[in-house]
Amino acid sequence: MPPTKKKPQVTATEPVAATTARDRRRELLDTAAEVFAEQGYNATTVRKIADHAGMLAGSLYYHFDSKESMLEEILRTFLDELWDGYDTVLGGELGPRETLEALVTESFREIDRHRAAVAIYQKESKQLVAQERFTFLAESQRKFEKTWLSTLERGVAAEVFRADLDVRLTYRFVRDTVWVAASWYRPGGQHSPEEIARQYLSMVLDGIAVRE
C-alpha cells in the first residue's frame, strides 16, 4: 500500500503577517500625521518621524520611500473617506437644510477620525497644490466648493434660507468655522462629533434660516 501523502498544512502565517504589516503602516502614518500637524511639513524630516515612532530612519524607508509619499497617503485617505461620507449624504435626496446639517455632521466626524490630517490640510494645502503629486487637493477643493454652494443655493431657491443670503460668503464662513475645529478638537473629549455638530448648527441656522 503506497504511503499516504501528507496534505500541506494551511497556516494563517501570511494573512497574519500581511495584517500586521498593514497595522504597522497605519501606525506609522498616524505618527507622521501628528508630527506634520505639530511641526509643519517643511520642518519635518524622515528622521523626526522615525524618532517619534521609536525606530531608525532607515527602517522607516522599508515602509515608505519618502516623507512626500507619507503625506500623500495621509491626505488621500482623509479625503477619500470624507467624500465617501459626503457622497452618501448627497445621494440621499435630502432637502437643502437637511443636506447642510448632514454635511456639517459628516465633517465633524471626519475631524474626529482624521484630526491631524485636517490640520495639515488647513495649514499646508495652499503650498502643496503647486506640486504635481498633490494636484488632487485642488480638485477636491473645487468639488467641495461646488457641493456647499449648490446646497446653499437650493436652500435660497426653496425659501428655506434667507433670500438676501450671500451664498459665497456663507460658504466661506461655514467652511472655515467647521474645519478650524481641528486646531482644538481632541478625540474622546467631553462632546462627541455629533454633539458638536448639533451645537454648531443651532448657532449657524438661527442666522440663515427663514424666520416664521
N, C-alpha and C positions, 0 to 999 in steps of 0.2 A: 504494500500500500504506500503510495508516494506521500512524502511528508506534506502536511498541510501548510500552505503558505500563510504566513502571518499577515494580517491586514495592517496596513500602515496606520499608525496611531494618529488620530486627529487631535491636535492641540490648539489651544487658544493663544499660543505664543505670538503669532503675527498680528492678529487683531488687537490683542492687549498692547503690544509694542506700538502699533500704529496709534491707538487711542492715547497712550502715554505721551507719544511724540506730539500729537495734536494739543493735548492739555498743556504740555510744556511750552509749546509755541504760543498758545493763548496767554499763558502766564507771562511770558517774555514781552508780548505785545502790550499787555496791561501795564507792566512795569515801564516799558518805553513810553507809553501814553502819559503816564504820570510825570515822568521826567521831562518830556517835551512840554507838557502843560505848565509845569512849575518853572523850568529854566529857559524855555524858548527853544525853538527848533535849531537856530543857528548856533546857540551856545551849547547845545547837547552833542556830545561825541559818543561813538560806539563804546568807548571805554567807560564813560559815565553810566551808560545804560547797563553795561556788564557789571559794574561795581554795585549798582542798586540791585541787580539780580543775583549777586553773590557768585559770580563766575568770571573767568578770564575773558578778555575781549576776543581772543582767538576762538574760544568756544562758542561765542555768540555768532560768529561767522558760519558756524556749522548749520545754523537755522536760517540766517538772513545774510544776503550779500552786501547790504549797506543800510545805513540809517534811513536813506530815502525809501527803500523798499518797505521798511518797517512802518514809516509814516504813511505811505500809500495804502498799505493794508489796513492800518488803523482807521483812516478816513473813509476808505471804500466800505469797510464793514459797517461803520456807523451810518453812512448814507444809504447803503443797501437796505438796512433794517428800517431806517426812517421812511424810505419810500415804500417799503412793503406795508408799513402801517398806514401811511398816507393813501396809498392806492386802495387799500381796503375801505378806508373812510369814503373816498371819492366814488368808489363803486357801489356804495350803499344807497345812493339816490336819496340822500337826506336833504332837508330844507337848508337854506343858507345859514341860519342861526345854528342849527344842529351840526352842520358841517364845520362851522367855525369852532364850536365847542369841542367837537371830536378831534379836530386838528391840533388845537391847543393842548388837549389832554394827551394826545399821542406824542406831542413834542416834549412834554414834561416826563413822560415815560422813557423817552429816548435819553433825556438828560440823566435820568436815574440809572439807565443801563450803560451809558457811554459819557459820563460827565467829563472825563479828561479829554476825550475826542472832541466833544463840543467846544471845550475851552480852546483847544488847538485850532479848530476850525474858525472860531471867532478871532483869534489873535493872528493867525498865520495865512489865512486863505488869500488875502489880497496880494501877498508876495509870492505865494506858491503857484497861483494860476499862470504866472509868467513862464513856468517850466512846463515843457511838453507833457511830462508824465502826470501832471496834476490838472490838465485841462478839464477833466471830469468835474472839478469843483465849479468851474464857471457854468458848465452845462446844468449842474444841479441847482445852482443859484437862479438861473433863468427859469427853470421849471418850477422852483419854489415860489418865485415872484408871481408867475402866471397863475399858479394854484390859489394863492391867497388873494390876489387882485380879483380874479374871477368870482371867488366866493363872496367877497365884499360887494362887488358889482351886482351879483344876483340878489343880495340882500337889499340893496338900494332899490333895484327894479321891482322887487316883490313888496316893497314898503315895509320891510322888516327892520331895516336900518334907516337912519335919517336921510332925507332927500338931499340935504346940504353937506353930506359927509364927503370929505376929500379922501377917496379910497386909497390913493397912493400914500398920502401922509399917514393914514390909519394903518396901512400895511407896514410901513416902516416902524411905527410905534409898537405894533403887536410883535413884529419880528424881533426887534431889539430888546423889548422888555421880557419876552419869553426866554430868549437864548442867553441873556446876561445872567440868568439864574444859575448857569453852570459855574459862575465865579463864587457863589456862596452855598449852593446846594450840596449836601452830603448824603449819599445813600444810607438808609437805615436811621434817618433822623426822626424828629418828632412827627413830621407830617409826611404822608405818602404823596407820590407824584399826583395822584388823582385828587387828593385834598387840596394841594397847592393849586392845581389847575382850576378847581371849583372856586376857590377864593379869588384867584386871579380873574376868572371870567365874570364873577359877580361885580368886580370893580370896572372892568372894561365895558361890559354890555350895558351897564347902567348909563354909560356915556354915549353909546351909539344906537341903542335900541329905541324904537318908536315908543313914545310915552302915551299910554292910553288914558 
